[in-house]
């Protein structure tokens, strides 16, 4: 029995065709049917060149096991989340490799109510069955249907803002030749915004590079367009647009950490006291905003499955990660790359302030390093070494996810990657940018040594 290497902690991702191909995809479809035992499953695919054939193979596997399949066609991951919950399906499979290289593909899975399936909730059971490749076809194969939830999806997105109160903003949108452009086009007739569209057409060849605005080189076109057109803001997405990235009216990239605070404040001002879930990497700005607006900040381990589970447990209205994943209770507790920018655009309209001013005060109050990655041979040893170095001055030590230590006027989080020999460092301070920078340099020197 050969190991199939495309299964990761939260999803399936692998190089086509050696790590993932139609035969493996068909087996994954059959294994999903046996583990989840669904009657009806939604499937859809992203813009990658191999996505339609991979989807067809997954569909074939599901049908062989007696599952009725509802195909929503070309879509982003969040459209699978929406269709699964909106249509009352028993599960959903998005064919996507997000921001991986163009010769990769993958899958993201959900159960009923769009509950995530990850390593500890069934994904590795699917892997084991896929590797075993021993299935008994159903007595009666499933039926294939098409499903169009796009109108309901667009109306749901629009429900997060008061469309009548929006002002005619000018917005640069850089889809990176991924899937976001299609949804922007669906929203456009309902909104008073002028869109300057970059790399708008979906193209699985990725002629302008793989869409991933976390890479600085992928931000240059949006920054230039914001400045050239005098836009009110700029936006970028990854390929399956479950993450959204922001540029202010000056073209400056906004760290995802401060967007979490913006969105938390928007919900609390609109809905009153509520619970907000956040990750442990950078926390002070979020906690300050939530508590000052009468809410309760809840810390969760990093990762979509952990955030979604904690949100359901706490009935949290919103959850945010600094990595640009934003989760919404009314969106089946799932992440969306479309809802965040609609909310931020609404804030700019309501406040009468430019986006730079909405975040400037928070950046000054809680300056941060942003996430810094280091590839090292012994990540666990580095964490132990760093903890020992600061143990005598730490006011608090947490291990919700990696190592978090607070020294009163500054803090850091250092965590290991789940998949590679990398440590990820985040540092923040209380209003002292120079202190944050010096402590970041100090920590990096310790890590690099």
C-alpha positions as MATLAB code, in Angstrom:
seq = 'XXXXXXXXXXXXXXXXXXXXXXXXXXXXXXXXXXXXXXXXXXXXXXXXXXXXXXXXXXXXXXXXXXXXXXXXXXXXXXXXXXXXXXXXXXXXXXXXXXXXXXXXXXXXXXXXXXXXXXXXXXXXXXXXXXXXXXXXXXXXXXXXXXXXXXXXXXXXXXXXXXXXXXXXXXXXXXXXXXXXXXXXXXXXXXXXXXXXXXXXXXXXXXXXXXXXXXXXXXXXXXXXXXXXXXXXXXXXXXXXXXXXXXXXXXXXXXXXXXXXXXXXXXXXXXXXXXXXXXXXXXXXXXXXXXXXXXXXXXXXXXXXXXXXXXXXXXXXXXXXXXXXXXXXXXXXXXXXXXXXXXXXXXXXXXXXXXXXXXXXXXXXXXXXXXXXXXXXXXXXXXXXXXXXXXXXXXXXXXXXXXXXXXXXXXXXXXXXXXXXXXXXXXXXXXXXXXXXXXXXXXXXXXXXX';
ca = [
       0.000    0.000    0.000;
       1.597    3.256   -1.176;
       1.324    6.370    0.981;
      -0.521    9.253   -0.621;
       1.425   12.409    0.232;
      -1.063   15.115   -0.734;
      -2.964   14.967    2.584;
      -1.976   17.831    4.906;
      -3.174   18.883    8.378;
      -6.295   20.686    7.120;
      -6.758   19.775    3.466;
      -5.332   18.086    0.381;
      -2.564   19.783   -1.617;
      -0.124   18.216   -4.024;
       1.728   18.465   -7.295;
      -0.172   17.253  -10.367;
       0.070   14.513  -11.555;
       2.592   12.720   -9.321;
       1.084   13.607   -5.916;
      -2.511   14.230   -7.018;
      -4.246   13.013  -10.161;
      -7.637   11.811  -11.402;
      -7.250    8.290  -10.020;
      -6.300    9.511   -6.545;
      -9.104   12.087   -6.701;
     -11.661    9.405   -7.558;
     -10.508    7.351   -4.573;
     -10.698   10.421   -2.345;
     -14.312   10.910   -3.447;
     -15.144    7.321   -2.534;
     -13.343    7.595    0.814;
     -15.136   10.871    1.633;
     -18.437    9.091    1.013;
     -17.529    6.218    3.368;
     -16.244    8.426    6.205;
     -18.793   11.249    6.117;
     -21.725    9.106    4.883;
     -23.447   11.982    3.091;
     -26.524   11.731    0.895;
     -25.869   14.995   -0.966;
     -22.549   16.764   -1.536;
     -21.714   20.094   -3.193;
     -18.633   20.259   -5.423;
     -16.969   23.171   -7.223;
     -13.606   24.078   -8.712;
     -11.182   27.013   -8.861;
      -9.449   28.470  -11.903;
      -6.488   26.066  -12.086;
      -5.992   24.217  -15.346;
      -6.355   20.776  -13.743;
      -9.327   21.639  -11.513;
     -12.165   20.535  -13.783;
     -10.671   17.084  -14.404;
      -9.881   16.617  -10.699;
     -13.458   17.653   -9.837;
     -14.872   15.217  -12.397;
     -12.878   12.379  -10.820;
     -13.974   13.259   -7.265;
     -17.552   13.428   -8.509;
     -17.230   10.006  -10.120;
     -16.013    8.528   -6.832;
     -18.920   10.043   -4.911;
     -21.455    8.832   -7.463;
     -20.053    5.292   -7.330;
     -20.718    5.265   -3.594;
     -24.351    6.312   -4.051;
     -23.953   10.008   -3.215;
     -25.951   12.640   -5.096;
     -23.583   15.383   -6.267;
     -24.525   19.045   -6.814;
     -21.981   20.870   -8.972;
     -21.830   24.676   -8.590;
     -19.093   25.025  -11.225;
     -16.321   27.628  -11.101;
     -16.178   29.072   -7.588;
     -14.139   30.195   -4.626;
     -13.808   28.083   -1.499;
     -16.267   30.270    0.392;
     -18.943   29.552   -2.227;
     -18.697   25.863   -1.302;
     -19.119   26.850    2.355;
     -22.152   28.970    1.478;
     -23.793   26.421   -0.825;
     -23.339   23.586    1.678;
     -25.044   25.451    4.499;
     -27.564   27.411    2.402;
     -28.824   24.362    0.495;
     -28.758   22.049    3.524;
     -26.230   19.642    2.022;
     -24.397   16.941    3.954;
     -20.966   18.035    2.816;
     -18.922   20.033    0.350;
     -15.651   19.690   -1.556;
     -13.794   22.636   -3.099;
     -11.176   21.753   -5.696;
      -8.446   24.327   -5.075;
      -4.797   24.761   -4.182;
      -5.219   28.395   -3.110;
      -1.811   30.135   -3.397;
       0.320   27.066   -4.166;
       2.371   26.939   -7.414;
       0.404   26.564  -10.633;
       1.287   22.886  -11.099;
      -0.392   22.043   -7.763;
      -3.995   21.286   -6.946;
      -5.932   20.184   -3.886;
      -9.219   19.952   -2.003;
     -10.914   21.490    1.013;
     -13.664   19.525    2.750;
     -16.644   20.323    4.973;
     -19.409   18.311    6.602;
     -23.014   19.375    7.162;
     -23.471   23.038    8.180;
     -20.048   23.624    6.587;
     -18.241   22.211    9.622;
     -14.541   21.761    8.778;
     -12.928   18.379    8.264;
      -9.282   18.341    9.329;
      -6.713   15.899   10.648;
      -8.458   15.229   13.960;
     -12.030   15.263   12.587;
     -11.922   12.698    9.791;
      -9.368   13.839    7.210;
      -6.827   11.166    8.119;
      -9.564    8.528    8.044;
     -10.256    9.631    4.467;
      -6.510    9.370    3.775;
      -6.318    5.824    5.159;
      -9.255    4.635    3.061;
      -7.869    6.354   -0.030;
      -4.565    4.517    0.416;
      -6.284    1.180    1.048;
      -8.392    1.564   -2.115;
     -10.896   -1.115   -1.115;
     -14.453    0.015   -1.754;
     -17.758   -1.680   -2.420;
     -19.812    0.327   -4.919;
     -23.309    1.280   -3.835;
     -26.211   -0.811   -5.108;
     -27.535    2.315   -6.785;
     -25.176    5.048   -7.995;
     -25.802    8.655   -7.072;
     -27.167   11.270   -9.436;
     -25.340   14.339  -10.745;
     -27.084   17.730  -10.627;
     -26.069   21.320  -11.262;
     -26.763   23.945   -8.604;
     -26.682   27.731   -8.868;
     -26.494   29.550   -5.515;
     -24.776   32.669   -6.890;
     -27.766   35.011   -6.492;
     -28.385   33.941   -2.895;
     -24.638   34.204   -2.195;
     -24.430   37.758   -3.543;
     -27.496   38.823   -1.543;
     -25.944   37.337    1.590;
     -22.716   39.280    1.022;
     -24.656   42.507    0.556;
     -26.535   41.926    3.831;
     -23.403   42.896    5.787;
     -23.609   46.533    4.680;
     -26.293   49.197    4.356;
     -26.034   49.589    0.596;
     -28.160   52.753    0.600;
     -25.670   54.581    2.848;
     -22.569   53.679    0.827;
     -20.705   56.459   -0.954;
     -19.088   56.312   -4.415;
     -15.632   55.111   -3.421;
     -12.922   54.360   -5.948;
     -11.434   50.909   -5.255;
      -8.515   49.105   -6.900;
      -9.163   45.359   -7.083;
      -6.336   42.958   -7.956;
      -7.678   39.429   -8.430;
      -4.236   38.124   -9.427;
      -5.915   36.192  -12.273;
      -7.604   34.096   -9.588;
     -11.295   33.675   -8.885;
     -12.151   36.931   -7.083;
     -12.830   38.970  -10.220;
     -15.962   37.019  -11.070;
     -17.552   37.807   -7.685;
     -16.545   41.476   -7.866;
     -18.390   41.561  -11.204;
     -21.481   39.995   -9.603;
     -21.441   42.570   -6.784;
     -20.672   45.587   -8.969;
     -24.245   46.342  -10.204;
     -25.448   46.560   -6.586;
     -22.761   48.960   -5.329;
     -21.952   52.656   -5.945;
     -18.219   51.947   -6.196;
     -15.913   52.532   -9.137;
     -13.615   49.521   -9.535;
     -10.177   49.757  -11.128;
      -9.621   46.130  -12.127;
      -6.153   44.563  -12.292;
      -5.347   41.028  -13.457;
      -9.087   40.566  -13.410;
      -9.630   37.670  -15.787;
      -9.288   34.185  -14.339;
      -6.278   32.453  -15.878;
      -4.848   29.223  -14.487;
      -1.562   29.920  -16.290;
      -1.042   32.716  -13.695;
       0.679   35.067  -16.185;
       1.351   37.599  -13.407;
       2.498   35.080  -10.801;
       0.555   32.926   -8.354;
      -1.992   35.145   -6.566;
      -0.679   35.637   -3.043;
      -0.509   39.244   -1.755;
       1.451   38.121    1.302;
       4.449   38.193   -1.050;
       5.641   41.841   -1.339;
       6.408   41.418   -5.054;
       2.717   40.640   -5.659;
       1.613   43.994   -4.202;
       3.379   46.367   -6.573;
       0.634   46.593   -9.217;
      -2.087   47.386   -6.662;
       0.098   49.971   -4.903;
       0.897   51.712   -8.195;
      -2.767   51.708   -9.286;
      -3.984   53.164   -5.972;
      -1.538   56.060   -6.359;
      -2.173   56.549  -10.080;
      -5.965   56.649   -9.792;
      -6.237   58.398   -6.420;
      -8.229   55.432   -5.116;
      -9.795   55.249   -1.666;
      -8.404   51.765   -1.069;
      -6.885   48.762   -2.780;
      -7.723   45.074   -2.421;
      -5.994   41.808   -3.241;
      -6.896   38.140   -2.852;
      -5.335   34.721   -3.079;
      -6.466   32.303   -5.795;
      -9.579   30.906   -4.106;
     -10.220   34.327   -2.443;
     -10.768   33.066    1.093;
      -8.227   35.702    2.211;
      -8.502   39.442    1.552;
      -5.656   41.978    1.746;
      -5.913   45.764    2.063;
      -4.032   48.854    0.886;
      -4.953   52.320    2.161;
      -5.447   55.402   -0.037;
      -1.682   56.070    0.005;
      -0.920   52.582   -1.293;
       0.417   51.348    2.051;
      -0.175   47.664    2.814;
      -2.204   47.156    6.010;
      -1.142   44.324    8.312;
      -3.956   41.797    8.770;
      -3.693   42.266   12.544;
      -5.169   45.761   12.324;
      -7.943   44.619    9.986;
      -9.048   42.162   12.698;
      -9.465   45.123   15.065;
     -11.384   47.128   12.458;
     -13.849   44.315   11.814;
     -14.282   43.506   15.513;
     -15.131   47.141   16.171;
     -17.576   47.207   13.248;
     -19.532   44.237   14.617;
     -19.568   45.456   18.207;
     -20.777   48.933   17.252;
     -23.483   47.454   15.049;
     -24.663   44.566   17.252;
     -23.652   45.530   20.776;
     -21.703   43.336   23.231;
     -20.568   40.048   21.699;
     -17.706   37.591   21.727;
     -14.817   37.936   19.305;
     -12.320   35.111   18.682;
      -8.705   35.904   17.777;
      -5.449   33.994   17.354;
      -2.539   34.287   19.847;
       0.158   35.683   17.579;
      -0.676   39.380   18.045;
      -3.386   40.209   20.561;
      -3.167   43.537   22.402;
      -4.820   45.742   19.778;
      -7.720   43.293   19.335;
      -8.253   42.867   23.073;
      -8.180   46.639   23.629;
     -10.736   47.314   20.892;
     -13.060   44.493   21.931;
     -13.094   45.325   25.646;
     -13.462   49.070   25.080;
     -16.519   48.371   22.936;
     -18.147   46.128   25.544;
     -17.214   42.803   23.966;
     -15.337   39.761   25.187;
     -12.104   38.700   23.460;
     -11.538   34.927   23.254;
      -8.137   33.509   22.347;
      -7.958   30.408   20.147;
      -5.201   28.306   18.683;
      -4.194   29.395   15.174;
      -5.834   27.580   12.259;
      -9.235   27.609   10.595;
     -10.524   24.414   12.200;
      -9.629   25.644   15.711;
     -11.071   29.131   15.148;
     -14.346   27.777   13.725;
     -14.746   25.257   16.536;
     -14.131   27.906   19.198;
     -16.526   30.334   17.540;
     -19.301   27.756   17.583;
     -18.555   26.935   21.216;
     -18.646   30.619   22.241;
     -21.337   31.727   19.767;
     -18.857   34.392   18.653;
     -20.074   36.861   16.052;
     -16.680   37.217   14.383;
     -13.251   35.621   14.423;
     -10.054   36.937   12.874;
      -6.501   35.804   12.215;
      -3.662   38.153   11.342;
      -3.022   35.947    8.277;
      -6.066   37.596    6.595;
      -8.586   34.846    7.373;
     -11.824   36.345    8.706;
     -14.717   34.222   10.023;
     -18.371   35.163   10.445;
     -21.089   33.545   12.539;
     -23.770   34.319    9.966;
     -21.600   32.782    7.239;
     -21.793   29.344    8.871;
     -18.798   30.343   11.054;
     -16.670   30.157    7.899;
     -14.039   32.413    6.391;
     -14.770   34.797    3.542;
     -12.571   37.065    1.453;
     -15.529   39.146    0.252;
     -17.309   40.102    3.484;
     -14.238   41.852    5.018;
     -13.753   44.427    2.265;
     -17.476   45.216    2.130;
     -17.394   45.903    5.873;
     -14.254   48.042    5.647;
     -15.684   50.006    2.720;
     -18.784   50.598    4.843;
     -16.605   51.867    7.703;
     -14.814   54.314    5.389;
     -18.179   55.591    4.119;
     -19.732   55.894    7.581;
     -16.732   57.503    9.277;
     -15.851   59.984    6.577;
     -12.209   59.156    7.336;
      -9.691   57.688    4.906;
      -8.632   54.123    5.578;
      -5.147   55.237    6.659;
      -6.642   57.276    9.508;
      -8.888   54.405   10.615;
      -5.805   52.269   11.321;
      -3.131   54.907   12.097;
      -4.147   55.341   15.719;
      -4.132   51.569   16.287;
      -0.747   51.125   14.599;
       0.685   53.843   16.855;
      -0.916   52.362   19.988;
       0.256   48.799   19.298;
       3.106   48.687   16.740;
       3.965   45.187   15.549;
       6.678   43.413   13.597;
       4.425   41.433   11.303;
       5.170   37.736   10.984;
       8.852   36.880   10.440;
       9.781   33.334    9.387;
      13.086   31.605   10.005;
      14.103   28.188    8.651;
      16.093   26.347   11.344;
      17.148   22.793   12.101;
      15.752   22.488   15.637;
      12.557   24.558   16.102;
      11.682   22.968   19.462;
      15.175   23.663   20.768;
      14.931   27.304   19.701;
      11.630   27.752   21.550;
      13.190   26.301   24.716;
      16.243   28.551   24.356;
      14.135   31.695   23.881;
      11.891   30.854   26.838;
      14.924   30.365   29.080;
      16.387   33.689   27.954;
      13.285   35.687   28.953;
      11.978   33.610   31.850;
      13.303   36.012   34.476;
      11.555   39.092   33.074;
       8.273   37.625   31.804;
       5.041   38.805   33.460;
       3.082   36.011   31.779;
       3.778   32.903   29.713;
       1.156   31.196   27.525;
       1.275   28.097   25.341;
      -2.086   28.305   23.569;
      -0.149   28.080   20.314;
       3.616   28.007   20.505;
       5.223   30.271   23.100;
       3.749   33.659   24.059;
       5.610   35.779   26.612;
       4.645   39.237   27.882;
       7.174   41.582   29.442;
       4.628   44.259   30.353;
       5.339   46.874   27.699;
       6.128   44.366   24.926;
       5.318   40.759   24.081;
       6.076   38.117   21.488;
       4.712   34.866   20.103;
       7.042   32.245   18.670;
       5.537   29.135   17.113;
       6.645   26.203   14.999;
       5.222   25.388   11.595;
       3.169   22.182   11.426;
       4.678   21.180    8.100;
       8.254   22.474    7.788;
      11.341   23.305    9.933;
      10.287   26.920   10.360;
       9.611   29.144   13.367;
       7.293   32.150   13.045;
       7.913   35.239   15.192;
       5.535   38.108   15.994;
       6.444   40.997   18.317;
       4.329   43.922   19.530;
       4.647   46.737   22.054;
       2.469   49.276   23.823;
       2.962   52.473   21.860;
       6.734   52.241   21.501;
       7.793   51.495   17.935;
      11.506   51.705   18.705;
      11.133   49.200   21.551;
       9.253   46.801   19.275;
      11.975   47.042   16.634;
      14.833   46.587   19.095;
      13.207   43.565   20.757;
      12.462   42.050   17.334;
      16.126   42.384   16.416;
      17.140   40.953   19.793;
      14.915   37.913   19.349;
      16.050   37.310   15.786;
      19.687   37.416   16.892;
      18.898   34.809   19.533;
      17.020   32.622   17.028;
      19.698   32.925   14.341;
      22.455   32.075   16.798;
];
